Amino acid sequence: MADSRRVVLTGIGALTPLGLDANAFWDALVHCRSGVGPITAFDAKSLPVRIAGEVHGFDAKNYIDKKERKSLRVMARSIQLSVAAAQLALNDGNVDKTQLDPTRFGVEFGAGLIASELEELGEAARVSANCQPGSIDLEKWGAEGLPNITPLWMLKYLPNMLACHVSILHNAQGPSNTITESDVGSTLAIGEAYRILVRGQADFFLVGGGESRLNPLSFSRQCLFQPLSRRNDEPELASRPFDRDRDGMVISEGATVLVMETLEHAQKRGARIYAEVVGFGSAFDRQRSGAGIARAIRNALRDAGIEPEDVDHINAHGLSAVDVDAWEAKGINEVFGDRDPPVKVFAAKSLLGNLGAAAGTTELAASVLALHHGLVPATKNFENRDANCPLAVIAGDPVPATKPYVLKLNFTDMGQCAAIVVRRWE
Amino acid sequence: MRRRVVITGMGAITPLGHSVEELYAAQIEGRSGIGRISLFNAQRFPTQIAAEVKNFDLSRFVKEPQRWVDSGVNSQFAAAAAKQALEDADLLDNTKVDRTRIGVYLGCGEGIQDFHNLVSLIAFNYDADSRLVDTAGFTSGALRYFHPGREAEQELHTSAAHLAAYFDLEGPNFNCLTACAASSQAIGEATEMIRHGDADIMLSGGSHSMIHPLGVTGFNLLTALSTSNDPPSKASRPFDLHRDGFVLGEGSGMLVLEELEHAKKRGAHIYAEIIGYGSTADAFRITDSHPEGRGAAACIRAALQDAGIQPTDVDYINAHGTSTQVNDKVETIAIKQVFGDAAYQVPVSSSKSMLGHLIAAAGAVELITCVMTIQKGVMPPTMNYETPDPECDLDYIPNAAREKTVRCALSNSFGFGGQNISLVVRKFDV
């Protein structure tokens, strides 16, 4: 019956600060190469934070059919990255789209707020500015400003357009959803798509996350309220999850899309299988005590029908913020604290920075590849243990993956937690 | 057998009142919530009208309104509607219920951008010759003029987190934003979470306001809004031949969804049962729905199939009915495709004729309207239906509410980008 429907991962499309496909991504992970550097996307000299993880050399035209290219004009960078990553995932999964039933083909994304490109409002702003700062003449804006803005302006920035463009480009007529829940968005998207596949409302899914905050408006907003690292002179050393000397997170951009399908569907089309999705759990950590993180983990383990000792490594949220990492360690140890030897922990953000809405799918891809290659990458910049983060962080060199299961964890600054369990495919 | 999901609490903050009772009574009277925009000076915008929530005071609903002091009205409306719904379901401070089994799934919109500071910073740093903005100047101004707390509260996960933290709801926590389908999708997926056993209770619904300069700008540029500014109450005219776009509304609708046995065991009042959920994509265009209603029809069909009912079992349809030329025509086609000849027997009405379009919150408020229709046996009208459109030839309950025993109601929500959601609710029978 429905519960016997198994779900497997068969394709990875990754556009990240570590490179323009999943191979480059994996190569950088195992060689511990950081994707963090000085900001080049815009002039950041006035900002207290001038480092980020950028996707270099990305040109959306390389990923999209000629006849569809005009639609790139109505896609903000978050959307372009997502559309391109979806194409890479289909390529990597060796998917012949003509063989898919469009009505059984779903799309789900994690997305965030998308900031307007400033120039698009430039003329409208100019004609309606008052002499006073912070005040716009709304009558001028309404009458003379509006005609100076491109008609489809708003559609370029709607968070659901990541999924919508992907569904349009690939004729995916099944369920489509967009989870907008900050750093846990695409983790929840994976969980929800997994549930939808199991309950039988689709057979094939593209599940992704995409976000770029590497523009003047988003980035300056983030500087106002996020705990960001100020290690501007040593960008590669800035993201240091669980390390004693961490001083904040690094903002990055990117998109990762995963092909998820039922086992039956994958076998019928002869797909190469990376891993199986076997568990999902979510919860709210009201007191920021770790109790909610622990509950999400336990729910996911129970859903997978496994025990803590079956887990090869935890792919942590590992934000690199002082209090958040300690909070996470408490949650992990509530479930895994008595393991001997302790469970290994990998923090992908040490290499990638924080991709926000794209963090979940991107970071999970690292562990899916780790299971596939039998090798777990090391956490960069983990040099000195912090007594507030008593975890067995993998540091230095990659270590062999010896057990079949990985636990992926993400949560938001306000306490929304999600955990995914995947199993090595054998 | 799968776990059954019932509705045990409801709350609403809308242009037609600050409670479910007021919302429903106003619709039955055919009252319009639409007037001239008072929230900002819209006198020279193509559209100068909207359905605003009036006289809203969060402190009348929650003891600690200061939690939301930096929040947009999206989060504030959500807090008030959530409080009503949870109180209605006897879940406020109720420690007899396991709080870790109560989750939140919202389709809540974004907070409101600091328009004046944003646009004046652009203007100040804009070079008209090169048409470029000096980003160093812009960012240094942004750090100086933007308010950190209000900027943080614009983020899309904050509304759902505040509800979970304030009302002690420690289960799964989601927010989806699929344009005009968001809160319906949230309710559908929350239903699935209870069915699957991820939670026993879900607080679900939506909240949104796009009645602000950039919101009206964006929709005006798309020519999606009605520009029939005078009189405002006549502007939203779903299915009428002379409809010319939708009218923006704002507000929140919240429902408490609960697993049936859980609700029975604690003696909760059961309003209705959610029996069907359909979700599809048009996969057609970002601007228009599929001309033959392909995605919409598949969605309605999926919801009926999920409910295990036939089209003839549906007593009332609360339409998406936006009052745009395309939506109302395509929705009519889709209903006819699924219902066949029976389409002419099932009454259809659009709450948006009175409420305007609450965007992400629309679906939740309209589902609440369906539940009240089942409770009271009176279907709300489609107002301003004056000139029939030959392409829209169903029974739209024109201009006056109508009595009918409604056991089973269908609610449609279709969003920009081709996102379709249908929900089916039924009178609860033991």
Interface residues (C-beta under 8 A of the other chain):
Chain A: F42 D43 A44 K45 S46 L47 P48 S71 V74 P102 T103 V107 A111 G112 L113 L118 E119 L121 G122 E123 A124 A125 R126 S128 A129 N130 Q132 P133 G134 S135 I136 L138 E139 K140 W141 G142 A143 G145 L146 I149 T150 P151 L152 W153 M154 L155 L158 P159 N160 M161 A163 C164 H165 S167 I168 H170 N171 A172 Q173 G174 P175 S176 N177 T178 I179 T180 E181 S182 V184 G185 L188 E192 R195 I196 R199 Q201 P216 L217 F219 S220 R221 C223 L224 F225 G281 S282 A283 F284 D285 R286 G292 R295 N299 T412 M414 G415 Q416 C417
Chain B: F40 N41 A42 Q43 R44 F45 P46 T100 G103 V104 E110 F115 H116 N117 L118 V119 S120 I122 A123 F124 N125 Y126 A128 R131 L132 V133 D134 T135 A136 G137 F138 T139 S140 A142 L143 Y145 F146 P148 G149 E151 A152 Q154 E155 L156 H157 T158 A160 A161 H162 A164 A165 D168 L169 E170 G171 P172 N173 F174 N175 C176 L177 T178 A179 Q185 E189 E192 M193 H196 D198 P213 T217 G218 F219 N220 L221 L222 T223 S279 T280 A281 D282 A283 F284 R285 I286 T287 R294 G295 A298 A302 G415 F416 G417 G418 Q419
